[in-house]
């Protein structure tokens, strides 16, 4: 007798067997790196394990491509964030550079902050970053973005509430 969980594992195994090599090749072309392509191919199949109706997928390669594209975007964002952090570290004098453990903690925190901010509307995110990272005053932001100071305050409130909800 076949349980739904057993059927799901069979569906994933079939999907994996039929399309893993193709997906890994597709990712390798996109990334130019076989190691990262292998990791992201595995991540793609891991991501779809939670999908209940794999048998109902009519175009498996299109489905896998869609899931993989989201993972590639996240991968590129993490790479860009890590590069920016490492470039900033390179500008510090040697005694001020953090230890490997501190760098890991900082990078993980930056990834969390990036994911949290990505959930904000683009204008809200920009206002928040101009205020918190660039140190601009609300009036300066309003002029730069051609919005009212009240709108800047409203966006900042949305961003702070979002940060509290995300972290709380």
C-alpha positions as a LaTeX table, in Angstrom:
\begin{tabular}{lrrr}
\hline
Residue & $x$ (\AA) & $y$ (\AA) & $z$ (\AA) \\
\hline
Unk1 & 0.00 & 0.00 & 0.00 \\
Unk2 & 1.36 & 3.37 & $-1.03$ \\
Unk3 & 1.18 & 6.28 & 1.42 \\
Unk4 & 1.05 & 9.91 & 0.24 \\
Unk5 & 4.55 & 10.42 & 1.69 \\
Unk6 & 5.87 & 7.36 & $-0.16$ \\
Unk7 & 4.31 & 8.60 & $-3.41$ \\
Unk8 & 5.85 & 12.05 & $-2.88$ \\
Unk9 & 9.31 & 10.52 & $-2.45$ \\
Unk10 & 8.78 & 8.42 & $-5.59$ \\
Unk11 & 7.74 & 11.54 & $-7.52$ \\
Unk12 & 10.81 & 13.47 & $-6.31$ \\
Unk13 & 13.07 & 10.51 & $-7.10$ \\
Unk14 & 11.62 & 10.27 & $-10.62$ \\
Unk15 & 11.88 & 14.03 & $-11.16$ \\
Unk16 & 15.45 & 13.97 & $-9.84$ \\
Unk17 & 16.47 & 11.01 & $-11.99$ \\
Unk18 & 14.91 & 12.43 & $-15.13$ \\
Unk19 & 16.06 & 16.04 & $-14.83$ \\
Unk20 & 18.94 & 16.48 & $-12.34$ \\
Unk21 & 21.69 & 16.28 & $-14.97$ \\
Unk22 & 19.90 & 18.70 & $-17.26$ \\
Unk23 & 19.25 & 21.18 & $-14.41$ \\
Unk24 & 22.84 & 21.02 & $-13.21$ \\
Unk25 & 24.05 & 21.68 & $-16.77$ \\
Unk26 & 21.65 & 24.60 & $-17.13$ \\
Unk27 & 22.84 & 26.07 & $-13.82$ \\
Unk28 & 26.48 & 25.54 & $-14.79$ \\
Unk29 & 25.93 & 27.63 & $-17.93$ \\
Unk30 & 24.24 & 30.35 & $-15.86$ \\
Unk31 & 26.86 & 30.43 & $-13.10$ \\
Unk32 & 29.98 & 29.38 & $-14.98$ \\
Unk33 & 30.91 & 27.18 & $-12.05$ \\
Unk34 & 30.19 & 23.44 & $-11.71$ \\
Unk35 & 30.51 & 23.39 & $-7.91$ \\
Unk36 & 27.95 & 26.15 & $-7.30$ \\
Unk37 & 25.71 & 24.64 & $-10.00$ \\
Unk38 & 25.78 & 21.28 & $-8.18$ \\
Unk39 & 24.89 & 22.97 & $-4.88$ \\
Unk40 & 22.03 & 24.96 & $-6.40$ \\
Unk41 & 20.69 & 21.90 & $-8.25$ \\
Unk42 & 20.55 & 20.06 & $-4.92$ \\
Unk43 & 18.94 & 23.09 & $-3.28$ \\
Unk44 & 16.30 & 23.14 & $-6.04$ \\
Unk45 & 15.28 & 19.55 & $-5.38$ \\
Unk46 & 15.39 & 20.13 & $-1.63$ \\
Unk47 & 13.09 & 23.13 & $-2.08$ \\
Unk48 & 10.49 & 21.10 & $-3.97$ \\
Unk49 & 10.34 & 18.35 & $-1.35$ \\
Unk50 & 7.61 & 20.38 & 0.37 \\
Unk51 & 5.49 & 20.44 & $-2.79$ \\
Unk52 & 2.57 & 18.06 & $-2.49$ \\
Unk53 & 1.46 & 17.55 & $-6.10$ \\
Unk54 & 4.59 & 16.81 & $-8.11$ \\
Unk55 & 2.72 & 14.31 & $-10.26$ \\
Unk56 & 0.52 & 17.17 & $-11.47$ \\
Unk57 & 3.47 & 19.10 & $-12.92$ \\
Unk58 & 2.97 & 19.16 & $-16.70$ \\
Unk59 & 6.28 & 20.85 & $-17.62$ \\
Unk60 & 8.93 & 19.60 & $-15.17$ \\
Unk61 & 11.83 & 21.51 & $-16.71$ \\
Unk62 & 9.91 & 24.79 & $-16.69$ \\
Unk63 & 8.97 & 24.14 & $-13.06$ \\
Unk64 & 12.53 & 23.29 & $-12.05$ \\
Unk65 & 13.84 & 26.32 & $-13.96$ \\
Unk66 & 11.44 & 28.62 & $-12.11$ \\
Unk67 & 12.48 & 27.26 & $-8.70$ \\
Unk68 & 16.18 & 27.34 & $-9.66$ \\
Unk69 & 15.97 & 30.93 & $-10.94$ \\
Unk70 & 14.73 & 32.09 & $-7.53$ \\
Unk71 & 17.64 & 30.30 & $-5.87$ \\
Unk72 & 20.11 & 31.80 & $-8.37$ \\
Unk73 & 18.83 & 35.30 & $-7.62$ \\
Unk74 & 19.28 & 34.68 & $-3.88$ \\
Unk75 & 22.75 & 33.26 & $-4.56$ \\
Unk76 & 23.79 & 36.34 & $-6.58$ \\
Unk77 & 22.44 & 38.65 & $-3.85$ \\
Unk78 & 24.43 & 36.79 & $-1.20$ \\
Unk79 & 27.55 & 36.91 & $-3.38$ \\
Unk80 & 27.18 & 40.67 & $-3.94$ \\
Unk81 & 26.60 & 41.27 & $-0.24$ \\
Unk82 & 29.63 & 39.18 & 0.68 \\
Unk83 & 31.83 & 40.95 & $-1.90$ \\
Unk84 & 30.78 & 44.38 & $-0.61$ \\
Unk85 & 31.52 & 43.30 & 2.95 \\
Unk86 & 34.93 & 41.88 & 2.02 \\
Unk87 & 35.80 & 45.06 & 0.09 \\
Unk88 & 34.88 & 47.14 & 3.14 \\
Unk89 & 37.01 & 44.83 & 5.33 \\
Unk90 & 39.99 & 45.27 & 3.00 \\
Unk91 & 39.89 & 49.00 & 3.71 \\
Unk92 & 40.32 & 48.46 & 7.46 \\
Unk93 & 43.76 & 48.52 & 9.05 \\
Unk94 & 44.90 & 44.99 & 9.95 \\
Unk95 & 44.42 & 45.24 & 13.77 \\
Unk96 & 40.78 & 46.32 & 13.25 \\
Unk97 & 39.86 & 43.42 & 10.97 \\
Unk98 & 37.43 & 41.00 & 12.68 \\
Unk99 & 38.27 & 37.36 & 13.32 \\
Unk100 & 36.97 & 34.60 & 11.03 \\
Unk101 & 34.19 & 33.83 & 13.54 \\
Unk102 & 33.20 & 37.51 & 13.78 \\
Unk103 & 33.19 & 37.75 & 9.95 \\
Unk104 & 30.86 & 34.74 & 9.76 \\
Unk105 & 28.46 & 36.23 & 12.31 \\
Unk106 & 28.52 & 39.60 & 10.54 \\
Unk107 & 27.86 & 38.00 & 7.15 \\
Unk108 & 24.95 & 35.94 & 8.50 \\
Unk109 & 23.51 & 39.09 & 10.07 \\
Unk110 & 23.89 & 40.96 & 6.78 \\
Unk111 & 22.06 & 38.14 & 4.96 \\
Unk112 & 19.21 & 38.33 & 7.49 \\
Unk113 & 18.98 & 42.12 & 7.16 \\
Unk114 & 19.04 & 41.86 & 3.36 \\
Unk115 & 16.22 & 39.27 & 3.38 \\
Unk116 & 14.22 & 41.39 & 5.81 \\
Unk117 & 14.61 & 44.55 & 3.71 \\
Unk118 & 13.75 & 42.72 & 0.48 \\
Unk119 & 10.23 & 42.21 & 1.83 \\
Unk120 & 9.68 & 45.98 & 1.95 \\
Unk121 & 8.20 & 47.96 & $-0.92$ \\
Unk122 & 11.05 & 49.49 & $-2.98$ \\
Unk123 & 10.33 & 53.12 & $-1.95$ \\
Unk124 & 10.04 & 52.17 & 1.73 \\
Unk125 & 13.31 & 50.24 & 1.52 \\
Unk126 & 15.09 & 53.16 & $-0.18$ \\
Unk127 & 13.86 & 55.68 & 2.40 \\
Unk128 & 14.94 & 53.36 & 5.22 \\
Unk129 & 18.41 & 52.83 & 3.74 \\
Unk130 & 18.91 & 56.53 & 3.02 \\
Unk131 & 18.05 & 57.30 & 6.63 \\
Unk132 & 19.79 & 54.44 & 8.41 \\
Unk133 & 22.81 & 53.76 & 6.19 \\
Unk134 & 23.43 & 57.12 & 4.52 \\
Unk135 & 22.47 & 59.12 & 7.62 \\
Unk136 & 20.25 & 61.49 & 5.67 \\
Unk137 & 17.65 & 63.60 & 7.46 \\
Unk138 & 13.97 & 63.11 & 6.63 \\
Unk139 & 13.83 & 66.51 & 4.91 \\
Unk140 & 16.80 & 65.60 & 2.68 \\
Unk141 & 15.20 & 62.28 & 1.76 \\
Unk142 & 11.93 & 64.02 & 0.92 \\
Unk143 & 13.70 & 66.41 & $-1.46$ \\
Unk144 & 15.79 & 63.66 & $-3.04$ \\
Unk145 & 12.84 & 61.32 & $-3.60$ \\
Unk146 & 10.36 & 64.11 & $-4.38$ \\
Unk147 & 7.92 & 63.07 & $-1.67$ \\
Unk148 & 6.61 & 64.83 & 1.41 \\
Unk149 & 8.28 & 64.63 & 4.83 \\
Unk150 & 5.07 & 63.05 & 6.13 \\
Unk151 & 5.45 & 60.29 & 3.53 \\
Unk152 & 9.08 & 59.78 & 4.60 \\
Unk153 & 7.91 & 59.45 & 8.22 \\
Unk154 & 5.16 & 57.02 & 7.19 \\
Unk155 & 7.65 & 54.90 & 5.23 \\
Unk156 & 10.08 & 54.89 & 8.15 \\
Unk157 & 7.30 & 53.78 & 10.49 \\
Unk158 & 6.41 & 50.94 & 8.08 \\
Unk159 & 10.05 & 49.90 & 7.89 \\
Unk160 & 10.58 & 49.95 & 11.66 \\
Unk161 & 7.36 & 47.99 & 12.27 \\
Unk162 & 8.41 & 45.47 & 9.66 \\
Unk163 & 11.82 & 45.11 & 11.32 \\
Unk164 & 10.15 & 44.51 & 14.67 \\
Unk165 & 7.77 & 41.91 & 13.23 \\
Unk166 & 10.55 & 40.17 & 11.29 \\
Unk167 & 12.88 & 39.94 & 14.25 \\
Unk168 & 10.32 & 39.55 & 16.98 \\
\hline
\end{tabular}
